[in-house]
Structures are given as C-alpha cells and as structure tokens.
C-alpha cells in the first residue's frame, strides 16, 4: 500500500481490516480468511500493473474510461466495490496482459 501511495484508512478498507486506532495509527493484526484472499488478489494486481505500466500506483490512481471503471480510477473502483471490485481490477489487468501477449505473437 505504501508503494501505491494509498492512505492507511483506505488500505485497511481494501483488505477488510480493522479501523485505525483511536490515535489514528495503523493497528497491528494478523490477516485471516477473506483478508488473506484480498491480500493475494492485491499482490497479483501489483504484479500485473507493475509489469504492464512500470509502477502500479500510477495506473491505479489514473481515471479509466474502460469498463468496469466508468471514468473512476481502479483504486476508487476497488474501494467502492470491495472484494468484487478488486476481482474486477485483476480480471481487467489479466485480460490486458493476455491481449498484449497475443499482439507480440501476431
């Protein structure tokens, strides 16, 4: 999340984590269940976006007109739609990666 320049509160929302502490600091906790799954999806997003765009954080914070983003940034889409939004972003990146690989072949 630091590489993506995502504020702590938004980062915790992305992984369905606990809220910030009463002092506004990141809480210490172990990932469990859905959090582990979300973290794995976010790691794949980071890998694909970095491979394709050089730095994932830049692409994630750029407005995108392609479906499913409808003018929002991929990060906004993930925050608004939770786990389903995270999966949408990963599917989008996988499809783009597949298309680029086909272009290299053809």
Phi and psi in radians as a Rosetta constraint file:
Dihedral C 1 N 2 CA 2 C 2 CIRCULARHARMONIC -1.123 0.35
Dihedral N 2 CA 2 C 2 N 3 CIRCULARHARMONIC -0.719 0.35
Dihedral C 2 N 3 CA 3 C 3 CIRCULARHARMONIC -1.102 0.35
Dihedral N 3 CA 3 C 3 N 4 CIRCULARHARMONIC -0.558 0.35
Dihedral C 3 N 4 CA 4 C 4 CIRCULARHARMONIC -1.477 0.35
Dihedral N 4 CA 4 C 4 N 5 CIRCULARHARMONIC -0.104 0.35
Dihedral C 4 N 5 CA 5 C 5 CIRCULARHARMONIC 1.068 0.35
Dihedral N 5 CA 5 C 5 N 6 CIRCULARHARMONIC 0.703 0.35
Dihedral C 5 N 6 CA 6 C 6 CIRCULARHARMONIC -1.616 0.35
Dihedral N 6 CA 6 C 6 N 7 CIRCULARHARMONIC 2.205 0.35
Dihedral C 6 N 7 CA 7 C 7 CIRCULARHARMONIC -1.021 0.35
Dihedral N 7 CA 7 C 7 N 8 CIRCULARHARMONIC 2.678 0.35
Dihedral C 7 N 8 CA 8 C 8 CIRCULARHARMONIC -0.954 0.35
Dihedral N 8 CA 8 C 8 N 9 CIRCULARHARMONIC -0.797 0.35
Dihedral C 8 N 9 CA 9 C 9 CIRCULARHARMONIC -1.080 0.35
Dihedral N 9 CA 9 C 9 N 10 CIRCULARHARMONIC -0.765 0.35
Dihedral C 9 N 10 CA 10 C 10 CIRCULARHARMONIC -1.163 0.35
Dihedral N 10 CA 10 C 10 N 11 CIRCULARHARMONIC -0.684 0.35
Dihedral C 10 N 11 CA 11 C 11 CIRCULARHARMONIC -1.073 0.35
Dihedral N 11 CA 11 C 11 N 12 CIRCULARHARMONIC -0.730 0.35
Dihedral C 11 N 12 CA 12 C 12 CIRCULARHARMONIC -1.153 0.35
Dihedral N 12 CA 12 C 12 N 13 CIRCULARHARMONIC -0.635 0.35
Dihedral C 12 N 13 CA 13 C 13 CIRCULARHARMONIC -1.141 0.35
Dihedral N 13 CA 13 C 13 N 14 CIRCULARHARMONIC -0.685 0.35
Dihedral C 13 N 14 CA 14 C 14 CIRCULARHARMONIC -1.048 0.35
Dihedral N 14 CA 14 C 14 N 15 CIRCULARHARMONIC -0.672 0.35
Dihedral C 14 N 15 CA 15 C 15 CIRCULARHARMONIC -1.725 0.35
Dihedral N 15 CA 15 C 15 N 16 CIRCULARHARMONIC 0.186 0.35
Dihedral C 15 N 16 CA 16 C 16 CIRCULARHARMONIC 0.999 0.35
Dihedral N 16 CA 16 C 16 N 17 CIRCULARHARMONIC 0.734 0.35
Dihedral C 16 N 17 CA 17 C 17 CIRCULARHARMONIC -1.546 0.35
Dihedral N 17 CA 17 C 17 N 18 CIRCULARHARMONIC -3.134 0.35
Dihedral C 17 N 18 CA 18 C 18 CIRCULARHARMONIC -1.250 0.35
Dihedral N 18 CA 18 C 18 N 19 CIRCULARHARMONIC 2.845 0.35
Dihedral C 18 N 19 CA 19 C 19 CIRCULARHARMONIC -1.250 0.35
Dihedral N 19 CA 19 C 19 N 20 CIRCULARHARMONIC 2.952 0.35
Dihedral C 19 N 20 CA 20 C 20 CIRCULARHARMONIC -1.023 0.35
Dihedral N 20 CA 20 C 20 N 21 CIRCULARHARMONIC 2.717 0.35
Dihedral C 20 N 21 CA 21 C 21 CIRCULARHARMONIC -1.191 0.35
Dihedral N 21 CA 21 C 21 N 22 CIRCULARHARMONIC 2.966 0.35
Dihedral C 21 N 22 CA 22 C 22 CIRCULARHARMONIC -1.077 0.35
Dihedral N 22 CA 22 C 22 N 23 CIRCULARHARMONIC -0.366 0.35
Dihedral C 22 N 23 CA 23 C 23 CIRCULARHARMONIC -1.603 0.35
Dihedral N 23 CA 23 C 23 N 24 CIRCULARHARMONIC 0.095 0.35
Dihedral C 23 N 24 CA 24 C 24 CIRCULARHARMONIC 1.390 0.35
Dihedral N 24 CA 24 C 24 N 25 CIRCULARHARMONIC 0.323 0.35
Dihedral C 24 N 25 CA 25 C 25 CIRCULARHARMONIC -1.765 0.35
Dihedral N 25 CA 25 C 25 N 26 CIRCULARHARMONIC 2.842 0.35
Dihedral C 25 N 26 CA 26 C 26 CIRCULARHARMONIC -1.178 0.35
Dihedral N 26 CA 26 C 26 N 27 CIRCULARHARMONIC 2.274 0.35
Dihedral C 26 N 27 CA 27 C 27 CIRCULARHARMONIC -1.369 0.35
Dihedral N 27 CA 27 C 27 N 28 CIRCULARHARMONIC 2.709 0.35
Dihedral C 27 N 28 CA 28 C 28 CIRCULARHARMONIC -1.637 0.35
Dihedral N 28 CA 28 C 28 N 29 CIRCULARHARMONIC 2.305 0.35
Dihedral C 28 N 29 CA 29 C 29 CIRCULARHARMONIC -2.834 0.35
Dihedral N 29 CA 29 C 29 N 30 CIRCULARHARMONIC 2.841 0.35
Dihedral C 29 N 30 CA 30 C 30 CIRCULARHARMONIC -1.756 0.35
Dihedral N 30 CA 30 C 30 N 31 CIRCULARHARMONIC 2.446 0.35
Dihedral C 30 N 31 CA 31 C 31 CIRCULARHARMONIC -1.257 0.35
Dihedral N 31 CA 31 C 31 N 32 CIRCULARHARMONIC 2.365 0.35
Dihedral C 31 N 32 CA 32 C 32 CIRCULARHARMONIC -2.409 0.35
Dihedral N 32 CA 32 C 32 N 33 CIRCULARHARMONIC 2.704 0.35
Dihedral C 32 N 33 CA 33 C 33 CIRCULARHARMONIC 0.823 0.35
Dihedral N 33 CA 33 C 33 N 34 CIRCULARHARMONIC -2.064 0.35
Dihedral C 33 N 34 CA 34 C 34 CIRCULARHARMONIC -1.063 0.35
Dihedral N 34 CA 34 C 34 N 35 CIRCULARHARMONIC -0.555 0.35
Dihedral C 34 N 35 CA 35 C 35 CIRCULARHARMONIC -1.082 0.35
Dihedral N 35 CA 35 C 35 N 36 CIRCULARHARMONIC -0.691 0.35
Dihedral C 35 N 36 CA 36 C 36 CIRCULARHARMONIC -1.108 0.35
Dihedral N 36 CA 36 C 36 N 37 CIRCULARHARMONIC -0.768 0.35
Dihedral C 36 N 37 CA 37 C 37 CIRCULARHARMONIC -1.097 0.35
Dihedral N 37 CA 37 C 37 N 38 CIRCULARHARMONIC -0.798 0.35
Dihedral C 37 N 38 CA 38 C 38 CIRCULARHARMONIC -1.082 0.35
Dihedral N 38 CA 38 C 38 N 39 CIRCULARHARMONIC -0.742 0.35
Dihedral C 38 N 39 CA 39 C 39 CIRCULARHARMONIC -1.056 0.35
Dihedral N 39 CA 39 C 39 N 40 CIRCULARHARMONIC -0.722 0.35
Dihedral C 39 N 40 CA 40 C 40 CIRCULARHARMONIC -1.112 0.35
Dihedral N 40 CA 40 C 40 N 41 CIRCULARHARMONIC -0.746 0.35
Dihedral C 40 N 41 CA 41 C 41 CIRCULARHARMONIC -1.112 0.35
Dihedral N 41 CA 41 C 41 N 42 CIRCULARHARMONIC -0.766 0.35
Dihedral C 41 N 42 CA 42 C 42 CIRCULARHARMONIC -1.117 0.35
Dihedral N 42 CA 42 C 42 N 43 CIRCULARHARMONIC -0.618 0.35
Dihedral C 42 N 43 CA 43 C 43 CIRCULARHARMONIC -1.127 0.35
Dihedral N 43 CA 43 C 43 N 44 CIRCULARHARMONIC -0.703 0.35
Dihedral C 43 N 44 CA 44 C 44 CIRCULARHARMONIC -1.167 0.35
Dihedral N 44 CA 44 C 44 N 45 CIRCULARHARMONIC -0.681 0.35
Dihedral C 44 N 45 CA 45 C 45 CIRCULARHARMONIC -1.049 0.35
Dihedral N 45 CA 45 C 45 N 46 CIRCULARHARMONIC -0.801 0.35
Dihedral C 45 N 46 CA 46 C 46 CIRCULARHARMONIC -1.029 0.35
Dihedral N 46 CA 46 C 46 N 47 CIRCULARHARMONIC -0.792 0.35
Dihedral C 46 N 47 CA 47 C 47 CIRCULARHARMONIC -1.100 0.35
Dihedral N 47 CA 47 C 47 N 48 CIRCULARHARMONIC -0.872 0.35
Dihedral C 47 N 48 CA 48 C 48 CIRCULARHARMONIC -1.114 0.35
Dihedral N 48 CA 48 C 48 N 49 CIRCULARHARMONIC -0.820 0.35
Dihedral C 48 N 49 CA 49 C 49 CIRCULARHARMONIC -1.133 0.35
Dihedral N 49 CA 49 C 49 N 50 CIRCULARHARMONIC -0.685 0.35
Dihedral C 49 N 50 CA 50 C 50 CIRCULARHARMONIC -1.147 0.35
Dihedral N 50 CA 50 C 50 N 51 CIRCULARHARMONIC -0.724 0.35
Dihedral C 50 N 51 CA 51 C 51 CIRCULARHARMONIC -1.081 0.35
Dihedral N 51 CA 51 C 51 N 52 CIRCULARHARMONIC -0.708 0.35
Dihedral C 51 N 52 CA 52 C 52 CIRCULARHARMONIC -1.493 0.35
Dihedral N 52 CA 52 C 52 N 53 CIRCULARHARMONIC -0.630 0.35
Dihedral C 52 N 53 CA 53 C 53 CIRCULARHARMONIC -2.084 0.35
Dihedral N 53 CA 53 C 53 N 54 CIRCULARHARMONIC 0.021 0.35
Dihedral C 53 N 54 CA 54 C 54 CIRCULARHARMONIC 1.568 0.35
Dihedral N 54 CA 54 C 54 N 55 CIRCULARHARMONIC -0.892 0.35
Dihedral C 54 N 55 CA 55 C 55 CIRCULARHARMONIC -2.406 0.35
Dihedral N 55 CA 55 C 55 N 56 CIRCULARHARMONIC 2.137 0.35
Dihedral C 55 N 56 CA 56 C 56 CIRCULARHARMONIC -1.103 0.35
Dihedral N 56 CA 56 C 56 N 57 CIRCULARHARMONIC -0.711 0.35
Dihedral C 56 N 57 CA 57 C 57 CIRCULARHARMONIC -1.015 0.35
Dihedral N 57 CA 57 C 57 N 58 CIRCULARHARMONIC -0.650 0.35
Dihedral C 57 N 58 CA 58 C 58 CIRCULARHARMONIC -1.158 0.35
Dihedral N 58 CA 58 C 58 N 59 CIRCULARHARMONIC -0.834 0.35
Dihedral C 58 N 59 CA 59 C 59 CIRCULARHARMONIC -1.126 0.35
Dihedral N 59 CA 59 C 59 N 60 CIRCULARHARMONIC -0.718 0.35
Dihedral C 59 N 60 CA 60 C 60 CIRCULARHARMONIC -1.131 0.35
Dihedral N 60 CA 60 C 60 N 61 CIRCULARHARMONIC -0.386 0.35
Dihedral C 60 N 61 CA 61 C 61 CIRCULARHARMONIC -1.866 0.35
Dihedral N 61 CA 61 C 61 N 62 CIRCULARHARMONIC 0.194 0.35
Dihedral C 61 N 62 CA 62 C 62 CIRCULARHARMONIC -1.739 0.35
Dihedral N 62 CA 62 C 62 N 63 CIRCULARHARMONIC 2.346 0.35
Dihedral C 62 N 63 CA 63 C 63 CIRCULARHARMONIC -1.014 0.35
Dihedral N 63 CA 63 C 63 N 64 CIRCULARHARMONIC 2.464 0.35
Dihedral C 63 N 64 CA 64 C 64 CIRCULARHARMONIC -2.397 0.35
Dihedral N 64 CA 64 C 64 N 65 CIRCULARHARMONIC 2.139 0.35
Dihedral C 64 N 65 CA 65 C 65 CIRCULARHARMONIC -1.449 0.35
Dihedral N 65 CA 65 C 65 N 66 CIRCULARHARMONIC -0.243 0.35
Dihedral C 65 N 66 CA 66 C 66 CIRCULARHARMONIC -1.161 0.35
Dihedral N 66 CA 66 C 66 N 67 CIRCULARHARMONIC 2.598 0.35
Dihedral C 66 N 67 CA 67 C 67 CIRCULARHARMONIC -1.119 0.35
Dihedral N 67 CA 67 C 67 N 68 CIRCULARHARMONIC 2.425 0.35
Dihedral C 67 N 68 CA 68 C 68 CIRCULARHARMONIC -1.738 0.35
Dihedral N 68 CA 68 C 68 N 69 CIRCULARHARMONIC 0.220 0.35
Dihedral C 68 N 69 CA 69 C 69 CIRCULARHARMONIC -1.413 0.35
Dihedral N 69 CA 69 C 69 N 70 CIRCULARHARMONIC -0.572 0.35
Dihedral C 69 N 70 CA 70 C 70 CIRCULARHARMONIC 0.911 0.35
Dihedral N 70 CA 70 C 70 N 71 CIRCULARHARMONIC 0.778 0.35
Dihedral C 70 N 71 CA 71 C 71 CIRCULARHARMONIC 1.597 0.35
Dihedral N 71 CA 71 C 71 N 72 CIRCULARHARMONIC -0.218 0.35
Dihedral C 71 N 72 CA 72 C 72 CIRCULARHARMONIC -1.442 0.35
Dihedral N 72 CA 72 C 72 N 73 CIRCULARHARMONIC 2.924 0.35
Dihedral C 72 N 73 CA 73 C 73 CIRCULARHARMONIC -1.405 0.35
Dihedral N 73 CA 73 C 73 N 74 CIRCULARHARMONIC 2.696 0.35
Dihedral C 73 N 74 CA 74 C 74 CIRCULARHARMONIC -0.990 0.35
Dihedral N 74 CA 74 C 74 N 75 CIRCULARHARMONIC -0.636 0.35
Dihedral C 74 N 75 CA 75 C 75 CIRCULARHARMONIC -1.107 0.35
Dihedral N 75 CA 75 C 75 N 76 CIRCULARHARMONIC -0.785 0.35
Dihedral C 75 N 76 CA 76 C 76 CIRCULARHARMONIC -1.058 0.35
Dihedral N 76 CA 76 C 76 N 77 CIRCULARHARMONIC -0.711 0.35
Dihedral C 76 N 77 CA 77 C 77 CIRCULARHARMONIC -1.060 0.35
Dihedral N 77 CA 77 C 77 N 78 CIRCULARHARMONIC -0.756 0.35
Dihedral C 77 N 78 CA 78 C 78 CIRCULARHARMONIC -1.158 0.35
Dihedral N 78 CA 78 C 78 N 79 CIRCULARHARMONIC -0.751 0.35
Dihedral C 78 N 79 CA 79 C 79 CIRCULARHARMONIC -1.142 0.35
Dihedral N 79 CA 79 C 79 N 80 CIRCULARHARMONIC -0.666 0.35
Dihedral C 79 N 80 CA 80 C 80 CIRCULARHARMONIC -1.297 0.35
Dihedral N 80 CA 80 C 80 N 81 CIRCULARHARMONIC -0.603 0.35
Dihedral C 80 N 81 CA 81 C 81 CIRCULARHARMONIC -1.900 0.35
Dihedral N 81 CA 81 C 81 N 82 CIRCULARHARMONIC 0.057 0.35
Dihedral C 81 N 82 CA 82 C 82 CIRCULARHARMONIC 1.083 0.35
Dihedral N 82 CA 82 C 82 N 83 CIRCULARHARMONIC -2.421 0.35
Dihedral C 82 N 83 CA 83 C 83 CIRCULARHARMONIC -1.059 0.35
Dihedral N 83 CA 83 C 83 N 84 CIRCULARHARMONIC -0.682 0.35
Dihedral C 83 N 84 CA 84 C 84 CIRCULARHARMONIC -1.106 0.35
Dihedral N 84 CA 84 C 84 N 85 CIRCULARHARMONIC -0.669 0.35
Dihedral C 84 N 85 CA 85 C 85 CIRCULARHARMONIC -1.177 0.35
Dihedral N 85 CA 85 C 85 N 86 CIRCULARHARMONIC -0.648 0.35
Dihedral C 85 N 86 CA 86 C 86 CIRCULARHARMONIC -1.111 0.35
Dihedral N 86 CA 86 C 86 N 87 CIRCULARHARMONIC -0.769 0.35
Dihedral C 86 N 87 CA 87 C 87 CIRCULARHARMONIC -1.117 0.35
Dihedral N 87 CA 87 C 87 N 88 CIRCULARHARMONIC -0.672 0.35
Dihedral C 87 N 88 CA 88 C 88 CIRCULARHARMONIC -1.024 0.35
Dihedral N 88 CA 88 C 88 N 89 CIRCULARHARMONIC -0.805 0.35
Dihedral C 88 N 89 CA 89 C 89 CIRCULARHARMONIC -1.120 0.35
Dihedral N 89 CA 89 C 89 N 90 CIRCULARHARMONIC -0.753 0.35
Dihedral C 89 N 90 CA 90 C 90 CIRCULARHARMONIC -1.107 0.35
Dihedral N 90 CA 90 C 90 N 91 CIRCULARHARMONIC -0.775 0.35
Dihedral C 90 N 91 CA 91 C 91 CIRCULARHARMONIC -1.042 0.35
Dihedral N 91 CA 91 C 91 N 92 CIRCULARHARMONIC -0.741 0.35
Dihedral C 91 N 92 CA 92 C 92 CIRCULARHARMONIC -1.034 0.35
Dihedral N 92 CA 92 C 92 N 93 CIRCULARHARMONIC -0.835 0.35
Dihedral C 92 N 93 CA 93 C 93 CIRCULARHARMONIC -1.144 0.35
Dihedral N 93 CA 93 C 93 N 94 CIRCULARHARMONIC -0.703 0.35
Dihedral C 93 N 94 CA 94 C 94 CIRCULARHARMONIC -1.102 0.35
Dihedral N 94 CA 94 C 94 N 95 CIRCULARHARMONIC -0.711 0.35
Dihedral C 94 N 95 CA 95 C 95 CIRCULARHARMONIC -1.129 0.35
Dihedral N 95 CA 95 C 95 N 96 CIRCULARHARMONIC -0.762 0.35
Dihedral C 95 N 96 CA 96 C 96 CIRCULARHARMONIC -1.090 0.35
Dihedral N 96 CA 96 C 96 N 97 CIRCULARHARMONIC -0.717 0.35
Dihedral C 96 N 97 CA 97 C 97 CIRCULARHARMONIC -1.104 0.35
Dihedral N 97 CA 97 C 97 N 98 CIRCULARHARMONIC -0.748 0.35
Dihedral C 97 N 98 CA 98 C 98 CIRCULARHARMONIC -1.088 0.35
Dihedral N 98 CA 98 C 98 N 99 CIRCULARHARMONIC -0.788 0.35
Dihedral C 98 N 99 CA 99 C 99 CIRCULARHARMONIC -1.057 0.35
Dihedral N 99 CA 99 C 99 N 100 CIRCULARHARMONIC -0.757 0.35
Dihedral C 99 N 100 CA 100 C 100 CIRCULARHARMONIC -1.109 0.35
Dihedral N 100 CA 100 C 100 N 101 CIRCULARHARMONIC -0.673 0.35
Dihedral C 100 N 101 CA 101 C 101 CIRCULARHARMONIC -1.167 0.35
Dihedral N 101 CA 101 C 101 N 102 CIRCULARHARMONIC -0.628 0.35
Dihedral C 101 N 102 CA 102 C 102 CIRCULARHARMONIC -1.175 0.35
Dihedral N 102 CA 102 C 102 N 103 CIRCULARHARMONIC -0.642 0.35
Dihedral C 102 N 103 CA 103 C 103 CIRCULARHARMONIC -1.086 0.35
Dihedral N 103 CA 103 C 103 N 104 CIRCULARHARMONIC -0.681 0.35
Dihedral C 103 N 104 CA 104 C 104 CIRCULARHARMONIC -1.157 0.35
Dihedral N 104 CA 104 C 104 N 105 CIRCULARHARMONIC -0.597 0.35
Dihedral C 104 N 105 CA 105 C 105 CIRCULARHARMONIC -1.280 0.35
Dihedral N 105 CA 105 C 105 N 106 CIRCULARHARMONIC -0.785 0.35
